[in-house]
Amino acid sequence: MALNLDNFSFSRMGLPLIAVIGLVVAAIYIAGGLPDRELSEPEREPPSADGELADAPRVAGAGIVEPSSELIEVGTALAGLVTDLRVQPGQFVDKGQPLFTVDTRALRARAEETQAAIGEASAAIGEARAAIEEARAAEDTAGRQLALYRNVDDPAAVSRAEVIRAEGEASAARERRQLAQARLAAAQARLQSAQAQAASTRTELGRAVVRAPIAGEILSVNIRPGEFLSNQGGGNAEPFITMGETRPLHIRIDIDEEQASRVAMGEPATVSPRGAARNQAKASFVRAEPQVVPKRQLTNTAAERVDVRVLQVIYALPADARGDFRVGQQVDAFIPARSTGAPSRQDGPETQAGGAS
């Protein structure tokens, strides 16, 4: 049937046609914008307790991996340019091993000056002692001559002029000896001062070589040769070198203060890296910190409260779990809860973990 345009009515035929086209377009748009309802695995595996803790009372907490010595931020006592950097991240060092060296050219120049001053003072001491011995010998000779003159019975045998001359020689020798003794005292004072300066310079040279305060692992190095280091520090300044004892690793677990009384102190904890709930390890109890502190470790869950304080409990990771945990990594932990009415064991690290800290 052909469409007769002479009889076409927009209100009776055009509007319904436009409405049908609009409905079709809307249906296609709605169908294409529907969300995908297909189920998929979560991107991050949620933490869960298994084994004995799966059906047992437990307390959950979030923690962070840290060295057993805690983090040590190495600084410098002297400001200056880094001339020698001897470590890199991941390297294990012994206590006292050099980490880096600050420019010591000015200190070495000062050391040479003090050594020269020590040499001059030592030479002056030698000269003064020789002068003292010479003056003492002259004084003794003049004294014996004067005594001989005074013991002569015949006054005519020795003239008055000879006696006066002998007295003058004895007095002059005594003055020379006293003057030499004064020079000796001054030279000895200069020597002591130079030796003190040399000892101070040696101390400063020793401080220019920054050494490891403990045996441990270098975790980060934030300096490079040629950089200028300031010993003033600052609130936002990065530590020059961060290190710590990572054999064993410790985990600092935050327990909300509301749940702190339920923790069975002394019992091992089940821990897993954040996002890898199946990589679980048994961590042994080390100690509980005596002070409850503001919460810092956040889990980003909807029900989490940040206006609470937490009890920090320290656990030691077994040696075979070291590959799954790294310093600074967040972990999820489950700790057995003590039964109602049972006293909580508050034994220290000496009785609970063999003195580990």
Secondary structure, 3 states (H helix, E strand, C coil): CCCCHHHCCHHHHHHHHHHHHHHHHHHHHHHHCCCCCCCCCCCCCCCCCCHHHCCCCEEEEEEEEEECCCCEEECCCCCEEEEEECCCCCCEECCCCEEEEECCHHHHHHHHHHHHHHHHHHHHHHHHHHHHHHHHHHHHHHHHHHHHHHCCCCHHHCCHHHHHHHHHHHHHHHHHHHHHHHHHHHHHHHHHHHHHHHHHHHHHHHHHEEECCCCEEEEEECCCCCCEECCCCCCCCCCCEEEECCCCEEEEEEEECCCHHHECCCCCEEEEECCCCCCCEEEEEEEECCCCEECCCCCCCCCCCCCCEEEEEEEECCHHHHHHCCCCCEEEEEEEECCCCCCCCCCCHHHHCCCCC
